[in-house]
Amino acid sequence: MKIKKNLTATLISLGLLAGSAASQAASWCESGKPVKFAGLNWESGMLLTEVLQIVLKDGYGCAIDTLPGNSITMESALGSNDIQVLSEEWVGRSEVWNKAAAAGRVVGVGAPIVGATEGWYVPRYVVEGDARRNLKSKAPGLKNIADLGQYAVLFKDPEEPSKGRFYNCPAGWTCELENSEMLKSYGLEASYTNFRPGTGPALDAAVLSSYKRGEPILFYYWSPTPLMGQVDLVKLEEKPGVDKKISIQVGLSKAFHDQAPELVAVLEKVNLPIDLLNQNLARMTKEHIDSPKLAKIFFKEHPEIWQAWVSADAARKINAAL
């Protein structure tokens, strides 16, 4: 009898604890605690952040906030729960993320973008020429990153003419560190300067300026982005056996993941089809639309996509807010 009483007491205790946890989870937004987002500074990240904020704010009544910073800083903030959501996390790319994930401080959920790409690029006219623009091929044998050692003079750095110039990611982006390691691993450090533009738009400007003039340029880039729809590029191949599988998830602090399961269930469903995403990003550039406005346009034009992520009640509230 005593054993039964103890077991009953234990079960009741566990039940109370479970109920308490559920109550805590349901009250993340009801308690007034804001959901803090990483203020990402690349186009797809900015748009996706706005989309998620509309979902949580208008659909589920959450207070939201944004903390700006580069990707590495934001991953650190996510690991310490100073922010709760990083909308576009390229999982596995960053040692900061990897260590935080291994320590159980961050969690990746869902697949907001599928089909993303990245790599080192040159304009197609550099390899194949362009008869319409009267441009002759200057590097017909250029196919692999490993070939770049013999083409340094073609991509001459105006500030250090004895070397070629490789346009890396802006400093502070995760890809900047990875590209720097690749320069070393391919033995290109002695023949190329590792040029880091100050911002993403500065990188875009350098690429577009060279492209319009028909000049050679070597640079890192990725998709989804507006630029990919504006220029014709060749992606240089990496070493045999290198297979970079890109997984993009919504990055969450472990505290938020555990304490707000009803919101996590929504974020797990979010997906922006990549073709539509690229079209919208190109529209952002061509029509000079900022990400908050473009996010609202997306909600108005594509209810068939986002309504699958949320409850019927949340969908009504989002529509009313629009």
Secondary structure as UniProt FT lines:
FT   HELIX           2..26
FT   TURN            27..32
FT   STRAND          35..39
FT   HELIX           43..54
FT   HELIX           55..59
FT   STRAND          64..68
FT   HELIX           71..79
FT   TURN            80..81
FT   STRAND          85..90
FT   TURN            91..92
FT   HELIX           95..102
FT   TURN            103..104
FT   STRAND          106..109
FT   STRAND          117..123
FT   HELIX           124..128
FT   HELIX           131..133
FT   TURN            140..141
FT   HELIX           145..151
FT   TURN            152..155
FT   STRAND          156..157
FT   TURN            158..159
FT   STRAND          160..167
FT   TURN            171..172
FT   HELIX           174..185
FT   TURN            186..187
FT   TURN            189..191
FT   STRAND          192..195
FT   HELIX           200..213
FT   STRAND          218..223
FT   HELIX           227..229
FT   STRAND          233..235
FT   TURN            240..241
FT   STRAND          248..253
FT   HELIX           254..259
FT   HELIX           261..267
FT   TURN            268..269
FT   HELIX           274..286
FT   TURN            287..288
FT   HELIX           291..301
FT   HELIX           303..306
FT   TURN            307..309
FT   HELIX           312..321
//
